Amino acid sequence: MEKTNSILTEHGEKYSPYGDLTQLNKGRDILDTVGKETLERITKGFLDLLETSSAIYESDGSYATALFSSGWCKLLDSSARFLCNTKDNTTALNSGKWLCHESCWTNASMVSIKTGKPFDLKPCRGGINIYAVPIKAEGTVIGSINCGYGSPPIEESTLNEIAETFKVDKDKLIEAAKDYKARPDFVIEAIKRQVMLSAELIGEIYTRNKLLIKTAYQQEQLHSIFEFSKIGIAMTSPEKGWLNVNSEICIMLGYTKDELMNMTWTDITHPDDLKPDVMQFNRVLTGETNSYNLNKRYIHKDGHIIYATLWVNCKRDKNDKVDYFIAIIQDITDLRNAQNQLVKEQEIIKAALREKDLLLTEIHHRVKNNMAVMAAILNLQKNHISDTAQLELLNKTEMRIKSMALIHEKLYKSKDFANVDFNEYIISLSNTLFKTYGINVNNIHLNIEVKDVHIEMDLAVPCGLLINELLSNALKHAFPNKKSGEIFISMNKVEENNIELIIRDNGIGLSEEFDINKTKTLGWQLIMGLAEIQLHGKVNVERTNGVEFKAKFPLKKREILSFNEQI
């Protein structure tokens, strides 16, 4: 039986009147995964016995291979291609006029792909039969293989019809039909089984090669991760030798790869860190653990110290012995130096803050003392004044100075130099005023309600003066002739970033003729100036059952001008 060659004529020349159709295969899934030569060898295994034609298709109909052996198939295929009336193979394949392609792909292999089962086309447009089998890989149809079988027709009517359809000389058909030697049925059945086995073989080769390609790709990825990682990665032996190292370790330690291969990791470990590292290493060898991590020092080739974090894991063999170690080494020298520098800078900042606190304490202490000296001078001056009005004026001035001095006293005794605790301040100020005016606490009851109010320095001084003026007025004028009564002071946060101050007494109240906006007394002018101008507040005064002074002002710091500048 004549052996076939890939697309050869009986004269040994390539049968390629229109070129290699596999070059049009864009996906090349089966073609590249299995390989063109392998596909042709598989096909020739049964095509040599049949001497007809065979094709292998991708799932989209692209050719993975196409072989012709018989003169009958070659004659009809070349005639059908000529009928397409185009030199472009893609156009010809899509024209529907390439009758042999339509029979092999559309009427046979495509059917087997769609159904997932073998399909027997009897007969094709060229008068022989085509047996098509789907190619499956892991249960998925990826293509189809087919082969033509059976003797060419010899009936006069059939030959006339084929000659007319393919526009070929009838005598040439008769000659080609005579040249073909008929195969017995048992040979044809055996070949069909071989086609099925070929489909299975292609599927298995495809699956295996896909796995190999995937594995190779994964290995390439792992190699890239290993080699180009910006963190040191190494494989070491249970004998502490290097099995493989990446470029980052070489850069980190200053050695070439060949130099490291002739060393052990103990050779470059700082002597003081060797014992804890070996101890952890031995724990892995004895099976106590599979991994460990620690911070250690390495010695660079030029002698300088490298600080690093080391992570180690092991791979054990089937006998549970350590086969090799994977070590990940991260250079933390720059990080450690940065942390040390940060600690130094923090110490400098802490020292500066301590100096600032001491300075502020000294400033507030000296301001308080200076104000105390001023108050004492005023107190001495009173000994030389007999005029009651002047004495009263000096007493008020002295008390105003003391109210401001009290602010600085609270600040230098506090850990917070920015804000004054007004609960403590009001209690201290009221005690001072009660003593100054000789008030009997059994006659006048003071009720203070202040909840967690802290005011910054710029607002604390005018607020303290305001409370001093209002409380002094109440103590001096609300309860004449030692009349008993009650004074209520409330100071709380309201709404958003606002303070509400209320000072109320149940004393004799203000006269009906008194107008706080027109009064010329220094005390009330000072009260309104402090509340509205210095504190940017809104004031309301009620005269029912005594006097209630209510002021609401923002906590937010504003530019505060002097009282004289604003009035």
Buried (B, 14 or more C-beta within 10 A) or exposed (E): EEEBBBBBEEEEEEBEEBEBBBEEBEEBBBBEBBBBEBBBEBBBBBBBBBBBBBBBBBBEBBBBBBBBBBBBBBBBBBBBBBBBEBEEBEEBBBBEBBBBBBBBBEBBBBBBBEEEEBBBBEBBBBBBBBBBBBBBBEEEBBBBBBBBBBBBBEEEEBBEBBBEBBEBEEEBBBEBBEEBEEBEEEEBEBBBEBBBBBBEBBBBBBBEBBEEEEEEEEEEEEEEEBEEBEBBBBBBEBEBBBEBBBBBBBEBBBBEEEEBEEBBBEEBBBEEBBEEBBEBBEBBEEEEEEEBEBEBBBBBEEEEEBBBBBBBBBEEEEEEEBEBBBBBBBBBBEEEEEEEEEEEEEEEEEEEEEEEEEEBBEBBBEBBBEBBEBBEEBEEBEEEEEEEEEEEBBBBBBBBBBBBBBBBBBBBEBEEBEBBBBBBBBBBBBEBBBEBBEBEEEEBEBEBEBEEBBBEBBBBBBBBBBBBBBBBBBBBBBBEEEEEBBBBBBBBBEEEEBBBBBBBBBBBBBEEEBEBEEBEEEBBBBBBBBBBBBBBBEBEBEEEEBBBBBBBBBBEEEEBEEBEEEE
